[in-house]
C-alpha cells in the first residue's frame, strides 16, 4: 500500500509505504518511509511505488542504516486463510 504524507511548510508530499508479504509461511509487514519529497501527491505515490518495487526486487534489504530511508519497521503478522 502506498500513501503520501503532506509535509509542513511549502506544499510537499512524502511517500509512506506498507508492504505485506509471506515468508516461510509467516505473514510479514514492512513500513518504509523513504527520505523523498514531491510537490504533487500523485508523484509522491508513484515514486513510492517505484521505491517499494525496487526494495522487493533487491531482496527486501535491511534499510535501517540506509540514508535513503529514514524510517523502517518490519514485523510478523498473523495471516488467516479462509
N, C-alpha and C positions, 0 to 999 in steps of 0.2 A: 504494500500500500504506500502510495506517495502522496504527501500533502505539502503545503507550504505555510510557513510561519511568517507573518508580517513583522518586520523589524522596526524598532523605534527610529525616529528621525526621518530622513528623506524616504520616500516610498521605495522599500526594498523587501524582497521575499527570500526566505531561506528554505531549501528543501528539507523535509523531515521524512525519513524512510522507516517503514516497519516491514521486515522481511520474515516470512514464515516458511519453514521447510521441514522435511522429515529426514532424520539422520539416524541410522542404526535402529530404526523402529521407534524412535522418540521424536516428538514434535519439538521444534526449536524456533525461537523468535530472536531476531536481532533488530535493535533500533539504532539507526545511524543518522547522524546529523552532520553532513559534510560542511566544511567551512567555505560555503559558496553563498553569494547573494546576487539577486537579479531584480531589475526594476519591474518586471511583469510576472505575476503569479504563475501563469501558464508556462513561461520559460523556466521558472524555478522547478516546477513539477516535471517538465520534460528532461531537464538536466539531472534532476534527482533520479528519474527512471534510468537514464544512461549510467549514472554512478552505481546504482544498485545492480544493473546488469553486468557491469564490469567487475564489481565486487564478487558476484556469483561466479562469473567466468574465470576469475583469478583464484577460485577455490575457497572463497569466504575467509580471506586472511584476517588475522587479528589487527585491528586498526587503532588499538589503544595508544600506540606511540606514534602513529602516523599523523603529521600535521595537516593532512588533507581532511581529517575527520576530527572534530573537536569533541564529539560525544559518541560513544559506542557502548552498547549494552547487549549481552546475549544471555538468554535464559532458557531453561527447559519449560515446556508446556505439556499438559496432558491432552492427548488427542483421543476423542471417542468416535468410533466409526459405527454408523447405524446400519 
